[in-house]
Amino acid sequence: MNMTYRTRRRLGKLGRILLISVLVFAVVWGFWFTWLSRFVVYTSDGAQLRFDQPYTFEGGEVAVPPERETVAIHYNEGSGRLETTSELKQISGYYATTSMLLDSVEAVDNAIQKLPAGAAVMLDLKSIYGNFYYSTGISGAPVADQIDSAAIDRLIRNLVASDYYLIARIPAFRDRAYGLANPNYGLPTSGGYLWDDDESCYWMDPTSTGALNYLIRIAGELKELGFDEVVFTEFRFPDKDRIVFNSRLTRDEAIAQAAAALVESCAIDGFAVSFQSDDQNFPLPEGRTRLYLTGVSAMKAQSVLDASQIPAKDAQLVFLTETFDTRYDIASVMRVLTVTS
């Protein structure tokens, strides 16, 4: 279709008019939007125009990125501060293992009721996979399906009401569930992923405030339930080669510092915070604390006791044994509970 020169001229003129109109509209709209923005008030019902707002703006603060969240360790201060002069007494008693509780909580209860009054009783109350055996109130903490937690709750109440010295045994840094939920608190490898052991369990970094505060919450809950003592197992570094540990502390210093922080935070008069180890030189801190030793034969019990640097050896050094050999009685001793079906 051929278009005359006059028609082309008219269309060109119309196009220029439209372009100018669009530009003018954009400029006017921009100024209008900028001017109106000072009168926009955002409420729970949406945005509203409020023309009674002032024409000037108050000076604001420069926005800065939020700092990485940290979890502080709360220490006992003032009258509730750790009393290092509180004297621990020598104990003698029995411990019930996870396998016993899996088999029959009732049988464990019956066996304990046959013990003499004043005996010490230690219960495993958490698995290495992070599952609690009792009805914990700690947010996000899983409860084991394999063990009747309601029966464990009743057992705890019965023992608290009886004349026993009640001890809870808890894996500390070995915790698969907590490691999955809090990977920043775990021990990394050179490849950047979390280190796990042969049972697919993650281990927590002893210098992590988050991991330590988790143990503090557990200890506090156990004390509220009526326990006299908590014993932390797996309180060590599990591997020397694959784990990357970047800290100003050595590994030994990290373990010693973590143990001291837990004792200072949680061990008060009437409640002890202790550690289980096969290392006779475990850095036991000052305070209401004990060292539960495993793997010591009866014939070496005396020499181990003599070589120990623990101040109150008979009360603070505890032999864990599966035998009834009386040579362990030179110090505190916990023997495996005899359970009959």
LINVEN-V234717 format. One record per backbone hydrogen bond with DSSP energy under -0.5 kcal/mol. NH is the residue of the N-H (numbers start at 0). CO is the residue of the C=O. Records with the same first field share a line. If there is no record, write none. Layout:
# LINVEN-V234717
NH: CO ; CO
This chain:
# LINVEN-V234717
7: 3
8: 4
9: 5
10: 6
11: 7
12: 8
13: 9
14: 10
15: 11
16: 12
17: 13
18: 14
19: 15
20: 16
21: 17
22: 18
23: 19
24: 20
25: 21
26: 22
27: 23
28: 24
29: 25
30: 26
31: 27
32: 28
33: 29
34: 30
35: 31
36: 32
37: 33 ; 34
38: 35
39: 36
40: 47
42: 40 ; 45
45: 42
47: 40
49: 38 ; 47
50: 48
52: 49
71: 69
73: 71
74: 72
75: 263
79: 76
80: 77
83: 81
85: 82
92: 332
93: 119
94: 334
95: 121
100: 96
101: 97
102: 98
103: 99
107: 103
108: 104
109: 105
110: 106
111: 107
112: 108
113: 109 ; 110
114: 111
117: 162
118: 115
119: 91
120: 164
121: 93
122: 166
123: 95
124: 168
126: 130
129: 126
131: 141
132: 124
133: 124
135: 133
140: 137
143: 131
148: 146
151: 147
152: 148
153: 149
154: 150
155: 151
156: 152
157: 153
158: 154
159: 155
160: 156
161: 157 ; 158
163: 158 ; 161
164: 118
165: 163
166: 120
167: 228
168: 122
169: 167 ; 230
171: 232
172: 233
174: 172 ; 201
175: 127
176: 128
178: 174
179: 175
180: 176
181: 177
184: 181
185: 182
186: 202
187: 185
188: 192
189: 241
191: 188
194: 186
196: 200
199: 196
202: 194
203: 172
204: 184
205: 203
207: 204
211: 207
212: 208
213: 209
214: 210
215: 211
216: 212
217: 213
218: 214
219: 215
220: 216
221: 217
222: 218
223: 219
224: 220
225: 221 ; 222
226: 221
227: 165
228: 165
229: 271
230: 167
231: 229 ; 273
232: 169 ; 230
234: 275
235: 233
243: 187
244: 242
245: 243
246: 244
253: 249
254: 250
255: 251
256: 252
257: 253
258: 254
259: 255
260: 256
261: 257
262: 258
263: 259
264: 260
265: 261
266: 261 ; 262
267: 265
270: 267
271: 227
272: 287
273: 229 ; 271
274: 289
275: 231
276: 291
279: 277
281: 278
283: 281
288: 286
290: 315
291: 274 ; 289
292: 290 ; 317
293: 276
296: 294
299: 296
300: 296 ; 297
303: 299
304: 300
305: 301
306: 302
307: 303
312: 310
314: 311
315: 311
316: 312
317: 290 ; 315
318: 331
319: 292 ; 317
320: 318 ; 333
327: 324
328: 325
329: 326
330: 327
331: 313 ; 316
332: 90
333: 318
334: 92
335: 320
336: 94
338: 336
